[in-house]
Structure formats: structure tokens, C-alpha cells
């Protein structure tokens, strides 16, 4: 039971968030779509968790879709668009990090 609890904390917490960003960034850089999709899977737990709060109700459910858009952009050869589509998730995570640290 403790293993499942630790795994849930890892996927929902900061390790899962950072892993998602690293996987998607490396996937875009190396043009490997499967890494972007794996990073998208890592965004799902935190998106669903924060999406159930009143402050993030609408935006957090949509953020994994931007990573799927990045994978499609890589498939179509639009590298700049793929990087741009990562900015909403990174922006929300950076804002969340600042509010956690400075409050």
C-alpha cells in the first residue's frame, strides 16, 4: 500500500511535473513523438488533480492537449510551433511554483 501511495505522490507532485517537461522538451528536441506522448501521460495526474480545484477548473483539464498538439506539430515538421505549444503548461507550472514558494 505504501508503494502505491509513493507512486501517486511522485506522479502528482513536482517529480511528475518536472518529468513531463523534461520528456516533452527532449522529445521535441530529438523529434521523437513517443517521448512527447509519454510526457503528456505524466501531465494527466496533476492536471486532473488541479482541475478539480476552483482556481484551475477550466485551464488544467486542457493543458495536456497542448502537448498532444506539440506531437502533431513535430509530425508535421513545425518545430517552432511545437515549442510554442509547451508554453501554457510551463507557464502555469512556473506560476504555481512561485505561489507555492513565496506564500
Buried (B, 14 or more C-beta within 10 A) or exposed (E): EEEEEEEEEBBBEBEBBEBBBEBBBEBBEEEBBEBBBBBBBBBBBBBEBBBEEEEBEEBBBEBBBBBBBBBBBBEEEBBEBBBBBBEBBBEBBEEBEEEEEEE
